[in-house]
Amino acid sequence: MADLPRKTLPILAPRAVRNVGDARPLAERLADFAQPAALFDRTEHGHIRCSACAHRCVIQEGRAGACTVRFVRGDALYAPHGYVARRYVRTVEINTLYHFHPGARSLIVGMYGCDLRCPYCHNWRLSQALREDNVEDEEPLPCTPDELAQHAVDSGCTVMAAAYNEPMISAEWIRAVFSAAKSKGLATAIISDANTTREALAYVRPVCDAYRVDLKATDNERYKALGGRIAPVIDAIALARELGFWVEVVTMVVPGFNDDLQGLRGLADAIKRVDPEIPWHLNAFVPRYKLDRVPRMEMASLASAVGMAYARGLRFVYASNAPGGYSEMSHTRCPGCHATLIERNDYVTTANHLRDGACPHCNTVVPGVWGSELVDGLRIDGAEAP
């Protein structure tokens, strides 16, 4: 998989928020929403160095960093603020979070831009919006943190999640939104590629409960094809646990890219070294975006990878995007007596048999953040976007 090209985008002076018929490029329209950033320092020569992601871009005047949305103007770093690109009400499980408030509704918000360039991104119209030429119909939705928090409450949500693009490149805005969410009693989660920094994780931690990581590749060579490195991601998993986030890890298994069993074994070992109780989700690849001609992942191979991960010592391993007879690989089982504790179907929790976070049969404690949204045997279906 070859490297993908990176655009370095000029950022022009802002104008008022776009009116109907505003034909300016999306980058210019997004600049209208930007506010001075908190996550940066200066080099020994006085240049601005962003610390929102592991690229730590030194950004020149009038230019954007690798993420395409954090830019320098007037010797100040600006970051996205005051809008969302999408907001949907979905089950919390759709975020591939299985040990975090199972059965809850979540308001999921996303923006534009990403620090990586994954050719199989499901949400490429958002994450790659400023690198693609056919998304100029995209339009940011102006909003305030309080409006988003109230929308979550009005929609019956008990969780707010930041996803779709890479939330950490908009950490200042996410912190403001999650602060409002916390004031209304909502749990919060970031769905991240984890190509981030200690400074950024510490910055969002006071208002964020869960950090769900996409561990995308098995080595630096493959991460280079996505625009990153593996070391910052492994480090971020360990740091997030150290800081007290609830952490779950997802690997989208892509045929011909990261499906080598030996490479996946290395990822399992890396997760185990941090904490063998971190849930690891192996998601089956579905053809999309630039890899729309790559065949879908064979489920037998995915099942073998799940078995390997258990054999390496991980205690909670799941397969998602798993149709047909493989849906049971999304259930949570007791690591003590192997009883089925939480049942799921297509990212919906259908039954939760936990008692105070423990197995009702052998009293083994199951790690997680267990809310009260689902009682034993009660099905709670996902809600569509209003």
N, C-alpha and C positions, 0 to 999 in steps of 0.2 A: 504494500500500500504506500503510494508515494506521498511526499509532503504536499499539503495543500497551500496555495498561495495566500499571503497575508496582505491586505490592503492597509496602507497608512493613510488615514483620512484627515483632511483639513477640517477644522471646526471654525465656522464663521461666527461673527457677532450675533447675539440673540435678538429676536424680535418678540413681539407679543405672541401668546399661544396661538397656534394655527387656526385661521378661520376656514370655513368651508371653501374649497376651491384653491387653497394654498398648495401650489405645485412645487414647493421647495423639496430638495432631497430629504429623506428621513433623518439623516445625520443632523441637518440644520434644524429640523423641527424638534428633535430630541434635545438639542442644545438649549432650547427655550426653557426646558424643565430643570436643567442642571443647577446645582447649588455647590458652594465651596465644600471641598472634601475634608475629612478628618484624617484619613489613613494615608499619610505620606511622610517622608522626611526629605532632607536635602543632602546632596553629595558634598564632598569636600570642596567642590567648585561652585556650590550654591545652586545646582540644578535640582529640579523637583524629581523625586523618586517615589513612585506610587508603591504602597505596601498592601493593597487589597488582594493581590494574588501573588503567586510564587514567581511570576515573571519579573516582578519588581522593576517595572519599566521606568527608565529615565526619559521623561517626555519633554519634547521641545515645544516652544511657544507655537500655538495654533495647530498642534497635532494631538492625536489620540493614542492611547496605549494599545497593547495587543488585544485588549477586550473590545476595542472600537468605541467605547462609550465614556471612558474617563479621559478627560482632555485638559490641556493647559491653555489658559487665556489670561493675559495680563499678569503673568508670573504667579498664577494661582491655579491649583488643581481643582477641577470641577467633577462632580459625580452625579449620576442619575438621581432624580428626585421628583416627587409630586405627580406620578402617573403609574398606571399599569398597562401592560399590553394585553393581558388576559386575566380574567378572574372567574373561577368556576367553583361550584359546590360539588364535591365528590366524597366518596368514602376515604377515610384516612389511609386505608390499605392501598389505594391507587398510587400513593407515594412510595410503594414498596416499603412500608413501615408496618411490621407485623407484631411487634412487642410494645406498641405505643398507642394507648387508648383504642383498642380494637373495637370496631363497630361504630366509631364516632364519625360524624360528618366533619369535613374540613373545608374551609375556604382556601383555595389555592390561588396564589397570585404570581404572575410572572411579568418580566420586563423584556428589554431588548439587549442583545450583546452577549458575548461569551469569550472567555480567555482561551478556550480550546476550539478545534475545528473538526469535530467528529463527522465523518462522511455518512454515518447512519443515524444521525440525530432525528428523533421523532418530532422535535419542536424546532426544526431548522428555520422556519419562517420568523421565529423570534430570536433564537440564538445567533443565527447567521444573517440577520436582516441587513446589517451594514456591510456584508461581504457579497451579498447576492444582488443581482440587478433586476429581479422580477418581483420584488416585494414592496414596491413604492406605494401600494394601496394600504399598507399597514398604517395604523393611526393610534398614537398613544391616547389613553383615556385619563384625563386629568382627575385627580382625587386627592383626598387628605387621609392621613392615618386614621383619624377618628371615623371618617366615612367608611373606610374598609372594615374597621373593627365592628361598627354598628351593622354593616351589611352581613358580616359573619353571624352576629348574634341573631339578627332578624331571620336569617336563613336556617336557624337551628344548629349552627356549628358549635362545637366545643374545641376545635383545633383550627389554627391558621398555619398554613405552610407556604413557603416561598420556593418556587420550582420553575420548570419550563425552560428558562435560560439559566445562567449561572448567578445565583443570588449574591454571592460574596463580592462581586464587582460593583454591587449597589448596596454595600453593607450599611452605609449611613442612612439610606432610605429604609432598608429592612429593619434597622434598629428602631427607627421612629415608628414604623408600622407595628412592629411587635410590642413596643412600649404601650401603644394604644390598645393592642389586643390583650396584653397582660392586665391592663386597668379594667377590662371587662371579664376577667377570669378565664381567658382562653389559654390553652396550651399552644406551644409554637414549635415549628420544625423547619429546618433549612435542608433542601435537597440539593446537594452540591457535588461538583467534580473533585473537590478537596485539593485543588491546585492552589492552595491558599497559604496564609502566613500565620504565625503566632499572634501578631498584632491584630489581624482581622478576626480570628477566632475569639480572642479575649475581648474584643470590642463588642461582639454580638452576644457573648455568653450571658450577660446579666438579664437579657430578655428572651433568650432562646433555650428551649428544653432539649430538643433532639437535633442531631446532625447526621443526616443520612447521606452516605458517601457512594459515589460511583467510582469504583476501582476498575478502570477501563481496559488496562492492558497488562501483560505479564512481564514486560521488561522495557528498558529505555528505548530500544530500537522501535518498538511498536508505539510507545507513547510519543516518540518524535513525529510519527505520522499524524498524530492528533494535535500536535503543537505543544507538547508538554514533556514532563519527566516523571518517572515513577516515584522517586525518593520523596518529593514534597507531599505526595498523596499518602504514602505509608506513614510519614511523619505526622500528617494532619490527623490520621485515625488515632494514633497514640496520644497526640496532644488533646484532641477532643475528649477522649476518655479521661485524661488527666484533669481537664478543666471541669469535668462533671456533666458533660452532655450525655444523653442517651444516644448510642451510636449503633447504626446498622449499616451494612456494606452490601452493595449490589455490583455484580459483574454481568454485563450483557455479553453473552457468549456468541461471538461472530465467527461463522465458518471461515477458515482460511486466515483468520487474523489472530484470535486469542483462544482458540479452542483446543490447543495442544494440551494434553492431560498433564504432561510434566510441568508446563508453565502454570497451569491452574493449581497444581500441587504446591508450587512455590508461593502462590498467592494465599492458599490455605495456611501454609506455614507462617507467612508474614502476619496474617490476622491472629493466628493462635499465639504468636509471641506477644502481641498486645493484650489479648484477652480471649480465651477459647469460648467464652459465652457471648461474644459479639455475634449476632445473627448474620449469616452470609446468604444472600439471595443470588442464585444463578438464573438469569433471565434468558429465555430462548430468543435468539435474534429473529426479527421479522423484517423482510426486505423493505427498504425505504430510502428516500433521499438519493444520495449518490451511489448507494449500494442496492438499488432496487432490483438488480439482476442476480444478486447473490442468493443462493437457495436458503430457505428457512432451515433453522437448526433442527437436526434430527433429535427427537426426544430421547431415544435410547442412549445417545451420547451424553445428553444432559444428565440423565439418570445416573450414568456411570460417574460423572463428575461429582454429583451429590454424594454418592457412596464413598468416593475417594476422600471428600472433605470430612465426612464423619470418621473415616479411618485415620485421618491425620490428627484427629482430636478435637475438632470443632463440635459444639454441642447442639447448635441449631442451624440447620442448613435447609434451604428451600429452593424449589424450582418454580419459576413464574413464567407466564406466557405459555403454560403447559396445558394443551387441550386434551380432551378425551380422558383416558384412563390414568393420566399422570396428575390429575388435579389433587390427589391426596398428598402429593409432595409439597403442597402449600399449607398443610396442617401443622400445628405445633404439637409435639409429643413430649411427654415427660422424660427427661434424661435419666430418671431413676427407674421407673417401672414401665416406661414406654406407652403409657395410656395416652389416647388422643385427648388433648386439652382444649385446643381451639381449632375449630373447623372453618375452612374458607372455600369459596368457590368464585373464581373470576374476580379476584380482588374485593370480595365482600365477605365479611365475617358472618357466618351463619349460626354458630354456636360457640359459647365460651363456658367451659366447665371449671375454670380456675376458681379457687376459694382463697380470697385474700392473697392473691399472687402465688399460690402454691397448688400443687397437685392434690385433689381431694382424696386420692387413693393411698399415697405414700408420704404426703406432706413435703415432698421435695419442692424447694423454692425455685420458681422460674423467674429469671431476671427480666425486667421490663418496667414500663410505666403503665400501670393498669388502671384505666379510668372506670367509671361506673356506667358507661353508655350501653353496655350489652349484658343482659342477665342470662343465666343458663337456659339454652334452648330457644332463645328469642332471636328471630332473624330481623336484621336491620338492613334494608336495601339502600344502595347508593342513590343519591339525589342528583338529578341532572342540573345543568347550569340554568339559573332562572332567566 
